[in-house]
Amino acid sequence: MATEKFLFAIGNGVAGSFRRHCIKHNLKFLISLTLFAGYVLLVPQAWSGQMSIWSDEKVDVIKKSSFNNADHGTPNDQPQIDFSHHPFNIGQDDQADQVLKQKNEFRKVIGPSLENEDRLMRQSVQILDSDSAYRWLSRFISTKPWNCPLSMQKAWIEAIIFALERNQLPLCKELLGLVVSIISIESGFHANPLAIDPSRDRNMENMLARAEEKLYQKHGTLMAIPPVARLYGEYKDRYYTRLIACKTEWEIELVARNIAEDLKSDAAKLPLVVRNVVNREINKLTNVIRSKGSMQLKFSTARQVMKERGENFSDDELIEYMYTINGGVDAGVAALKPAFIQYAAWNSHGPELSWLFFVGMDYNYGFFSSRNMMEQIRIRDLSGRNIGIDGDLLRRDKHGKLDIEGSETLLAAQEALPSLPKDSILKAFLLEKDPDYIYTDVHQLIAKAHQDRFGDSPFAVIGRRSMGESAEIKYGTTWTTDVYFRKLDRRLNSIPWDD
């Protein structure tokens, strides 16, 4: 049966940068109403990073794809990139553009290796023609646990097939099944997802009340300032009823745009220090829903992958596109593509499909986090430092800027590879969210040193991370990434792979 195809890839580590869609829009939305009143910070993502240690026996479960796999080649067979010969000036305001520019230069060098990954992926999956793909999906997409509405089944299947073809991916069972499962988990097949999860005993009023309570707990002194309290009351009176009436994400987007327009005019009435904060934060308010569409893709990721694909969407155009059936799936598949190809190329072994969990979980908590967690384990072993295993090789501050001194994995890697300049390691780590990273000389030195001392290691691991304060505000409770894993497990193991 299908269940036998899966080995549950649970590793010695914690999950990566857990994708932030879980706190969604409503918490941020109420908090944004206070920006005009000097509430200078959006409530941060309060993820706890408690380590979950798993036994060596459980790690052995996924040691199916080591770096000595003869079918896929060893790292030493792949081209290495020596970053010391590739100058890279890390700026504060244009890091993303510089990383993209550097990545494009690297692609010229490692292009054959990425093409080989694509070839290996296509050899590893079950490819269907368009008609067969449609018939196969139609057999289960509207049954439990996926639950696509029968009335919309045709539109969703066509959108999924369109997305794979648009992104130049094969119509294979593995990707078709994974995409169907992610859509089911993330939105329940809603192009414009509901603002409140109907499966939970929650409503907008309760959520806003919890957010307001947290606001006063943290910033009671600020909220007691007469001008702040007065303006907060005015905005609450003006928009609270409209917020309560919102049923979908797009409706909230429209209200947020109205608030931003009002803030621009009202900011002139505030003290200079507060006015400056408001002007800096208004753009965040206009994009208050950070994960959009049927696959709940983070908007910054959607913008990046579409740019890399050569699309020229404006932000407003991309937002509207992501709230269509075709657009939401297209953007989600574009983001999935690099991880799907690399994990299939390096981890697939005949009918065994556990590598799909790496792709699915990375979609949830950050692309290539499963691969990066294994890299952190190697660095931890080599350096002797008890670093966090979270899938993030570099740390960034709340504004997304690099925090080099706070990047403990970077510091541990320096100890593990004392012969390499810190700048070379940093430049390699900047590719942590790309397939390119495994072709850097830094990674290959780490892998070789670890293999020499500890033997073969798996390509990737899956771990656990807890959702903290922000989830508590939205749902009144907390949980770990195990919740998403169980949902993914149920769906992937229910797919009629042999049908």
LUMTORKE-351719 format. One record per residue (C-alpha): residue in one letter; x, y, z. Coordinates in Angstrom, 1 decimal. Example, Ala and Ser with C-alpha at 12.3 -4.5 7.8 and 13.67 -1.06 7.14 Angstrom:
<zases>
- kedren X Y Z
- A 12.3 -4.5 7.8
- S 13.7 -1.1 7.1
</zases>
This chain:
<zases>
- kedren X Y Z
- M 0.0 0.0 0.0
- A 0.9 3.7 -0.3
- T 1.9 3.9 3.4
- E 4.8 1.5 2.8
- K 6.3 3.9 0.4
- F 7.1 6.4 3.1
- L 9.9 6.4 5.6
- F 9.2 9.1 8.2
- A 12.1 11.4 8.0
- I 12.5 12.5 11.6
- G 16.0 13.8 12.3
- N 18.3 15.0 15.1
- G 17.4 18.7 15.1
- V 14.7 21.3 15.1
- A 12.7 22.7 12.3
- G 14.0 25.6 10.3
- S 12.7 29.1 10.0
- F 9.1 28.0 10.3
- R 7.1 29.7 7.6
- R 5.3 32.7 9.2
- H 1.9 32.3 7.6
- C 0.5 30.8 10.8
- I 0.1 34.1 12.5
- K -1.4 35.5 9.3
- H -3.0 38.8 9.0
- N -5.4 39.6 11.8
- L -3.0 40.0 14.7
- K -0.7 42.2 12.6
- F -3.7 44.1 11.3
- L -4.9 45.3 14.7
- I -1.4 46.1 15.7
- S -1.0 48.1 12.6
- L -3.9 50.3 13.6
- T -1.6 51.5 16.4
- L 1.3 52.5 14.2
- F 0.0 56.0 13.8
- A 0.0 56.3 17.6
- G 3.7 55.5 18.0
- Y 3.5 51.7 18.3
- V 6.8 51.4 16.6
- L 7.1 47.7 16.3
- L 4.8 45.1 14.8
- V 4.4 42.2 17.3
- P 7.5 40.1 16.4
- Q 7.3 36.5 15.4
- A 7.8 34.9 18.8
- W 9.0 31.5 17.8
- S 10.6 29.4 20.5
- G 13.6 27.5 19.4
- Q 13.6 24.6 21.8
- M 15.8 21.8 20.7
- S 14.3 18.4 20.1
- I 16.9 15.6 20.2
- W 16.2 12.4 18.4
- S 18.0 9.1 18.7
- D 20.7 7.9 16.3
- E 18.3 5.1 15.4
- K 15.8 7.7 14.2
- V 18.4 9.5 12.3
- D 19.4 6.3 10.6
- V 15.9 6.1 9.1
- I 16.8 8.8 6.6
- K 20.4 7.8 5.9
- K 19.1 6.5 2.6
- S 20.9 9.2 0.6
- S 24.5 9.7 1.7
- F 27.1 11.9 0.1
- N 28.7 8.7 -1.2
- N 25.7 7.6 -3.3
- A 27.1 6.2 -6.5
- D 24.0 6.9 -8.5
- H 24.1 10.6 -7.8
- G 27.8 11.3 -7.6
- T 29.8 12.6 -4.6
- P 30.2 16.2 -3.7
- N 33.8 16.0 -4.9
- D 32.6 15.0 -8.3
- Q 30.7 18.3 -8.5
- P 32.2 21.7 -9.5
- Q 33.3 23.7 -6.5
- I 33.0 27.4 -6.2
- D 35.8 29.2 -4.5
- F 34.2 32.3 -3.1
- S 37.5 34.0 -2.5
- H 37.7 34.6 -6.2
- H 34.2 36.1 -6.4
- P 34.1 39.5 -4.8
- F 30.9 40.2 -3.0
- N 30.2 43.5 -1.1
- I 27.5 43.0 1.4
- G 25.4 46.2 1.6
- Q 22.7 47.1 4.1
- D 20.0 48.2 1.8
- D 20.3 46.0 -1.3
- Q 21.4 42.6 0.1
- A 18.7 40.7 -1.8
- D 19.7 42.3 -5.2
- Q 23.4 41.6 -4.5
- V 22.7 38.0 -3.6
- L 20.6 37.6 -6.7
- K 23.4 39.1 -8.8
- Q 26.1 36.9 -7.2
- K 23.8 33.8 -7.6
- N 23.4 34.6 -11.3
- E 27.2 34.6 -11.7
- F 27.5 31.3 -9.8
- R 24.8 29.8 -12.1
- K 27.1 30.2 -15.0
- V 29.7 28.0 -13.3
- I 27.3 25.4 -11.8
- G 24.8 25.4 -14.6
- P 25.7 21.9 -15.7
- S 25.3 20.6 -12.2
- L 21.8 22.1 -11.8
- E 20.9 20.7 -15.2
- N 22.1 17.3 -14.0
- E 19.9 17.6 -10.9
- D 16.9 18.3 -13.2
- R 17.8 15.2 -15.3
- L 18.1 13.0 -12.2
- M 14.8 14.3 -10.9
- R 13.0 13.4 -14.1
- Q 14.5 9.9 -14.0
- S 13.2 9.5 -10.4
- V 9.6 10.5 -10.8
- Q 6.4 9.0 -12.3
- I 5.7 11.2 -15.3
- L 2.2 11.4 -16.8
- D 0.8 13.1 -19.9
- S -1.8 15.9 -19.4
- D -4.9 13.7 -19.8
- S -3.5 11.0 -17.5
- A -2.6 13.6 -14.9
- Y -6.1 15.1 -15.0
- R -7.7 11.6 -14.6
- W -5.4 10.6 -11.8
- L -6.0 13.8 -9.8
- S -9.8 13.6 -10.3
- R -9.8 10.2 -8.7
- F -8.9 11.5 -5.2
- I -8.7 15.3 -5.0
- S -12.4 15.7 -3.9
- T -12.2 12.8 -1.3
- K -11.0 13.0 2.2
- P -8.6 14.3 3.4
- W -8.1 16.8 0.5
- N -11.8 17.8 0.1
- C -11.6 19.9 -3.1
- P -15.2 21.0 -3.8
- L -16.6 18.9 -6.7
- S -18.0 22.0 -8.3
- M -14.5 23.5 -8.5
- Q -12.6 20.3 -9.2
- K -12.0 20.9 -12.9
- A -10.7 24.5 -12.3
- W -8.3 23.4 -9.6
- I -6.9 20.4 -11.5
- E -6.4 22.6 -14.6
- A -4.7 25.2 -12.4
- I -2.3 22.7 -11.0
- I -1.4 21.3 -14.4
- F -1.0 24.8 -15.7
- A 1.4 25.7 -12.8
- L 3.6 22.7 -13.4
- E 3.8 23.3 -17.1
- R 4.3 27.1 -16.6
- N 7.3 26.3 -14.4
- Q 8.7 23.8 -16.8
- L 8.2 20.9 -14.4
- P 7.1 17.4 -15.4
- L 3.5 16.3 -14.8
- C 4.6 13.7 -12.3
- K 2.6 12.0 -9.6
- E 5.0 13.1 -6.9
- L 4.7 16.8 -7.5
- L 1.0 16.7 -8.4
- G 0.3 14.9 -5.1
- L 2.4 17.2 -3.1
- V 0.9 20.4 -4.6
- V -2.7 19.1 -4.0
- S -1.8 18.3 -0.4
- I -0.3 21.7 0.3
- I -3.3 23.5 -1.2
- S -5.6 21.4 1.0
- I -3.6 22.1 4.1
- E -3.0 25.8 3.5
- S -6.3 27.0 2.2
- G -8.8 24.2 1.8
- F -8.9 25.0 -1.9
- H -9.8 28.7 -1.6
- A -8.2 31.1 -4.0
- N -9.1 33.9 -1.6
- P -8.6 32.1 1.7
- L -10.9 32.7 4.6
- A -9.8 35.1 7.3
- I -10.6 32.7 10.1
- D -10.1 29.0 10.0
- P -13.6 27.5 10.1
- S -12.4 24.3 11.6
- R -11.4 26.1 14.8
- D -13.7 27.6 17.4
- R -12.4 31.1 16.9
- N -13.7 34.3 15.5
- M -12.3 37.7 14.5
- E -13.5 39.4 17.7
- N -11.7 37.0 20.0
- M -8.5 37.3 18.0
- L -8.6 41.1 18.0
- A -9.3 41.1 21.7
- R -6.2 39.0 22.4
- A -4.1 41.2 20.2
- E -5.3 44.3 22.0
- E -4.6 42.7 25.4
- K -1.0 42.0 24.4
- L -0.7 45.5 23.0
- Y -1.6 47.0 26.4
- Q 0.5 44.6 28.3
- K 3.6 45.5 26.4
- H 2.9 49.2 25.6
- G 0.6 50.4 28.3
- T 2.7 53.4 29.1
- L 2.7 54.5 25.5
- M -1.0 53.9 25.1
- A -1.7 56.1 28.1
- I -0.3 59.2 26.4
- P -3.4 61.3 25.7
- P -2.8 62.0 22.0
- V -2.0 58.3 21.4
- A -5.0 57.1 23.4
- R -7.3 59.5 21.6
- L -6.2 58.6 18.1
- Y -6.2 54.9 18.8
- G -9.8 55.2 19.9
- E -10.7 57.1 16.8
- Y -9.2 54.5 14.5
- K -10.7 51.7 16.5
- D -14.1 53.3 16.2
- R -13.6 53.8 12.5
- Y -12.3 50.4 11.5
- Y -13.2 47.8 14.1
- T -16.6 47.1 12.6
- R -15.2 46.7 9.2
- L -12.5 44.4 10.5
- I -15.1 42.2 12.2
- A -17.0 42.0 8.9
- C -14.0 40.7 6.9
- K -14.5 37.2 5.8
- T -11.5 36.7 3.4
- E -7.9 37.8 3.2
- W -8.6 40.0 0.2
- E -11.2 42.0 2.1
- I -8.6 42.6 4.8
- E -6.1 43.7 2.2
- L -8.6 46.4 1.0
- V -9.3 47.6 4.5
- A -5.5 47.8 5.2
- R -5.1 50.0 2.2
- N -7.8 52.4 3.4
- I -6.1 52.6 6.8
- A -2.7 53.3 5.2
- E -4.3 56.2 3.3
- D -5.7 57.7 6.5
- L -2.5 57.2 8.3
- K -0.6 59.3 5.7
- S -2.9 62.3 6.3
- D -3.2 61.9 10.1
- A 0.6 61.5 10.6
- A 1.0 65.2 10.2
- K -0.8 65.7 13.5
- L 1.6 63.6 15.5
- P 4.9 64.6 17.2
- L 7.9 64.4 14.9
- V 9.4 61.3 16.4
- V 6.2 59.4 16.1
- R 5.5 60.8 12.6
- N 8.8 59.5 11.4
- V 8.0 56.0 12.7
- V 4.6 56.0 11.0
- N 6.0 57.1 7.6
- R 8.5 54.2 7.8
- E 5.9 51.6 8.7
- I 3.0 52.5 6.4
- N 4.4 50.3 3.6
- K 4.2 47.4 5.9
- L 0.6 48.1 6.6
- T -0.3 48.0 2.9
- N 1.2 44.5 2.8
- V -0.2 43.3 6.1
- I -1.1 39.8 4.9
- R 2.3 38.4 4.4
- S 1.3 34.9 3.1
- K -1.2 35.0 0.2
- G -3.3 32.9 -2.0
- S -4.3 29.2 -2.1
- M -0.8 28.0 -1.2
- Q -0.3 30.7 1.4
- L 3.1 31.7 -0.1
- K 5.0 34.5 1.7
- F 4.7 37.5 -0.5
- S 8.4 38.4 -0.4
- T 9.1 34.9 -1.6
- A 6.6 35.2 -4.4
- R 8.1 38.5 -5.5
- Q 11.6 36.9 -5.6
- V 10.7 33.7 -7.5
- M 8.6 35.6 -10.0
- K 11.5 38.1 -10.6
- E 13.9 35.2 -11.0
- R 11.5 33.6 -13.6
- G 11.6 36.9 -15.6
- E 8.2 38.2 -14.7
- N 7.6 41.9 -14.4
- F 4.7 42.1 -11.9
- S 4.2 45.2 -9.9
- D 3.3 44.5 -6.3
- D -0.3 45.2 -6.7
- E -0.5 43.1 -9.9
- L 1.2 40.2 -8.2
- I -1.1 40.4 -5.2
- E -4.1 40.3 -7.4
- Y -2.6 37.4 -9.4
- M -2.0 35.4 -6.3
- Y -5.7 35.6 -5.3
- T -6.7 33.9 -8.5
- I -6.9 30.1 -8.8
- N -4.2 29.9 -11.4
- G -2.0 32.6 -9.9
- G -1.9 31.3 -6.3
- V -0.9 27.8 -7.5
- D 1.6 29.1 -10.1
- A 3.5 31.2 -7.5
- G 3.5 28.4 -5.0
- V 4.9 25.9 -7.5
- A 7.5 28.4 -8.7
- A 8.7 28.6 -5.1
- L 8.6 24.8 -4.7
- K 10.6 24.1 -7.8
- P 14.2 24.3 -6.7
- A 13.7 22.3 -3.5
- F 11.6 19.6 -5.4
- I 14.3 19.2 -8.0
- Q 17.2 19.0 -5.5
- Y 15.6 16.7 -3.0
- A 14.4 14.4 -5.8
- A 17.8 14.3 -7.4
- W 19.7 13.6 -4.1
- N 17.2 11.6 -2.1
- S 14.9 9.5 -4.3
- H 15.3 5.8 -4.3
- G 12.9 3.9 -6.5
- P 9.4 3.7 -5.1
- E 10.4 5.0 -1.7
- L 9.0 8.6 -1.4
- S 10.0 9.9 2.0
- W 12.0 12.7 0.3
- L 8.6 14.4 -0.4
- F 8.4 15.2 3.3
- F 11.6 17.3 3.0
- V 10.0 19.4 0.2
- G 6.6 19.7 2.0
- M 8.1 20.6 5.4
- D 10.5 23.1 3.8
- Y 7.5 24.8 2.2
- N 6.1 25.1 5.8
- Y 9.2 26.3 7.6
- G 11.6 27.7 5.1
- F 13.1 26.3 1.8
- F 16.2 24.1 2.2
- S 15.8 24.2 6.0
- S 15.8 20.3 6.1
- R 19.1 20.3 4.2
- N 20.6 23.1 6.2
- M 19.7 21.5 9.5
- M 21.9 18.5 8.5
- E 24.6 21.0 7.7
- Q 24.3 22.6 11.1
- I 24.6 19.1 12.7
- R 27.8 18.6 10.8
- I 29.1 22.0 11.9
- R 28.1 21.3 15.5
- D 29.9 17.9 15.4
- L 33.1 19.4 13.8
- S 33.3 22.5 16.0
- G 32.1 21.0 19.3
- R 29.8 24.0 19.7
- N 26.2 23.3 20.9
- I 24.6 25.5 18.3
- G 20.9 25.6 17.5
- I 19.7 23.3 14.7
- D 17.1 25.4 13.1
- G 17.8 25.5 9.4
- D 19.1 29.1 9.3
- L 22.8 29.3 8.7
- L 22.7 33.1 9.2
- R 20.8 35.3 11.5
- R 18.9 38.4 10.5
- D 17.4 41.2 12.6
- K 13.8 42.2 12.6
- H 14.3 44.3 9.5
- G 15.9 41.4 7.6
- K 19.4 42.7 7.8
- L 22.3 40.3 8.5
- D 23.4 39.9 12.1
- I 26.8 38.5 11.5
- E 27.9 38.5 15.2
- G 24.7 36.8 16.2
- S 25.0 34.0 13.6
- E 26.3 31.2 15.8
- T 26.4 28.7 12.9
- L 28.8 31.1 11.1
- L 31.0 31.4 14.2
- A 31.0 27.6 14.7
- A 31.9 27.0 11.0
- Q 34.9 29.3 11.4
- E 36.1 27.0 14.2
- A 35.3 23.9 12.2
- L 37.2 25.3 9.1
- P 40.0 27.5 10.5
- S 41.8 27.6 7.2
- L 38.9 29.3 5.5
- P 38.5 33.1 5.8
- K 35.3 34.2 7.6
- D 34.3 36.2 4.5
- S 34.4 33.0 2.3
- I 32.1 31.1 4.7
- L 29.7 34.1 4.9
- K 29.5 34.4 1.1
- A 28.6 30.7 0.9
- F 26.1 30.9 3.7
- L 24.3 33.7 1.8
- L 23.1 30.9 -0.6
- E 21.5 29.0 2.3
- K 18.0 29.2 0.7
- D 19.1 28.2 -2.7
- P 20.1 24.9 -4.4
- D 23.4 26.4 -5.2
- Y 24.8 26.1 -1.6
- I 25.7 22.4 -1.9
- Y 28.1 23.2 -4.8
- T 30.1 25.7 -2.8
- D 33.6 24.8 -1.7
- V 32.6 25.6 1.9
- H 29.8 23.0 2.0
- Q 31.9 20.4 0.3
- L 34.8 20.9 2.8
- I 32.3 20.6 5.7
- A 30.8 17.4 4.2
- K 34.2 15.9 3.5
- A 35.6 16.7 7.0
- H 32.5 15.3 8.7
- Q 32.6 12.2 6.6
- D 36.2 11.6 7.5
- R 35.6 11.9 11.2
- F 32.0 10.6 11.6
- G 31.1 8.6 8.5
- D 28.3 9.1 6.0
- S 25.5 11.5 6.8
- P 22.1 12.0 5.4
- F 21.4 14.8 2.9
- A 18.6 16.3 5.1
- V 16.7 15.9 8.3
- I 13.3 16.9 9.7
- G 12.9 18.4 13.1
- R 10.5 20.3 15.3
- R 10.0 24.0 16.3
- S 7.4 25.5 18.6
- M 5.0 28.4 17.7
- G 4.9 30.9 20.5
- E 3.3 34.2 21.4
- S 1.9 35.2 18.0
- A 0.2 31.9 17.6
- E -1.3 32.2 21.1
- I -2.8 35.6 20.1
- K -4.4 34.2 17.0
- Y -5.5 30.9 18.3
- G -5.4 31.1 22.0
- T -2.9 28.2 22.2
- T 0.6 27.1 21.0
- W 1.8 24.0 19.1
- T 4.8 22.7 17.2
- T 5.5 21.9 13.6
- D 4.4 18.4 14.3
- V 0.9 19.6 13.5
- Y 1.9 20.4 10.0
- F 3.8 17.2 9.7
- R 0.8 15.1 10.7
- K -1.4 16.9 8.2
- L 1.2 16.3 5.4
- D 1.7 12.7 6.5
- R -2.0 11.9 6.3
- R -2.4 13.3 2.8
- L 0.8 11.9 1.3
- N 0.1 8.5 2.7
- S -3.5 8.6 1.4
- I -2.6 9.2 -2.2
- P -3.2 6.3 -4.6
- W 0.4 6.3 -5.9
- D 0.1 2.9 -7.6
- D -3.3 3.6 -9.2
</zases>
